[in-house]
Amino acid sequence: MKNHRTRPGSGRRRGSRFAAAALLACAPIVASCNVKEELLAPQQPGVLLPGDIAASGAAGAQALRIGAIGGLQAFVGGGNGNQENLWMLSDLLTDVWKSGDTFLQRNETDQRAIQPNNSVWGPAYQTAQRARGFARDAAAALAASLTDQPGEQGEMWFIIGLTEKEISQDFCSGIPFGLTVSGVPQYQPPITNEAGFQLAITHLDSAIALSGGTDSVAERTKQAAVVAKAEALVDLGKFAEAAALVPESAVPTNFQYSMTFSQPTVSNEIWTLNAKQSSARYVVGDSFDLSGTIRNALPFASANDPRVPISGGSSSNAAKPAIDKSTPWVGAFWTDRGHPLIVVSGLDARLIEAEAKLNANDIAGMMTILNALRASPPNLGPFTPKAMNALPAPATQADAVTLFFREKAFWQFGRGQRLSDLRRLVRQYGRSADDVFPTGAFHKGGTYSSDVNAPVPDLEKSNPLFTGCIDRKA
C-alpha cells in the first residue's frame, strides 16, 4: 500500500501566504478565514512512517520489532472482529472447518469455489503480505541500531520466511512478493509456488545464520526457523533433507513457538468465530453432515479423538445451530479469547521425521515415531491430550500414506497446515483431488466444486506486473 506523504510544512506555508494577502478582505470575518486555512492545510499529525520510527535509534527499532511480532499474531491466529486470518480460511477450504455462516464469501470457500474478488480472502492476503513488510522494516532498523543483538534480527527474518511459506502453501502459483521502500511500492512479478518456497528458505537461512547466540531470543528463533525451513523443504519434496534439520537434539519435542493473545490487544480469532454457538461462523468439520456423508473428509467432530476435544452439538443434530440457524454447531478446544496458538513446534519436527521415514519406505520407523507421540502426547496449546493406544502398522505403502496424513491432521488441527497437506497428496503422492478434498453434496445446496487452492485476490491487480494466477494446480 502507498503511504502518501506531504513535504513538511509546505501546505502550511502556502496557507500563511494566502492569509496575509487576503487579510483586509477577511477582516470582518477573520475567525472564519483562520478556520478555513486550518482545514485546508494538508497535515498528517497522527501518521508515523517506519522510517520516522527507525530514525529514533534503538528504541524505535524495538518498537518496530514488537509491531512485526504483532503482525505475525494477526496473520496466524488473531483477528479483528469477524475478519479471520489466513490459517482459518485455508482450513475452511479443507475438511477442518465447515461454514456455519450466512456470508457468501465463507460459504464459497467451504464449497471450494472461491472468487478472486472474495472479500474475506482479500484482507487475509493483505495482512499476510503486510506482515512481511513490517518484519523487513524492523530487521533493517535492528541491523542499524542494535548490532549486538542479531537474534532479534533473525526473528524478523523468521517471520518473513514463515509468511512467504504460508502464502505459497495456500494460494495458486503466481504470487507477487513485492516490497515497499520509503513508502513507495516496488512491484515484483508473480512467481510459482515452488519459487515461493525457495524464497522462504533463503530468508529462513538468514534467520538461522543470525540466531547463533545463546540468549532466549536467538535460541527460540533458531529452533523455529529450522522447523519452518524443514516444512518448506517438505513442500518441495525434499523429505530427507528436511528431517536432517530437525532431529530431537536440535528441536526437542516440547519446543513451541506460540502466539499468545490478550483482551486489550487482539483475541484468538478461532475463539471469536467458533467458540460462541449463537455467533459461530465456523464449526468443527466432520465426515458427515445434514446432507449425508462427505467423501474424503475426516471425522474431526465425531471421532472422539483426545487431540480434538469438542463442545456443543453434533454434526448430525441442528438442536444448537450456528449463526446461520441451520448448520449444527460444534465448538473446538479454544474456549477462551486468550488461548495460545502454536506457530511451529517440536511436534512438527517429529512429524517431518516420520514423513521422511514414510518416503524412505520405512513404515516401521514411521510407526515408531507416531506411536511415541501417541504414548506421550505433547502439549497442544490450551491443553495436553491423554495418552492413546499404539496403532498397528499398515499393510501397504498406500495405507501408510493415508494413516500418516490422518495422524498429522489430528495433531495439527486448526493450525493452517491441512490445505498444504491435501495439495501435497495430489502433487507429491499422485492422488487425485477427488480422492483427497471434500466432495459430494454441499450442506448449503449444490455440490462441492474443484478448488485446490485460493486465487490471488483481485486486490493484487494494483500491481501492474500481475494479471492473475499462473495456474490453479495443486
Order of alpha helices (4+ residues) and beta strands (2+ residues): alpha-alpha-alpha-alpha-alpha-alpha-beta-alpha-alpha-alpha-beta-beta-beta-beta-alpha-alpha-alpha-beta-beta-beta-beta-beta-beta-beta-alpha-alpha-alpha-alpha
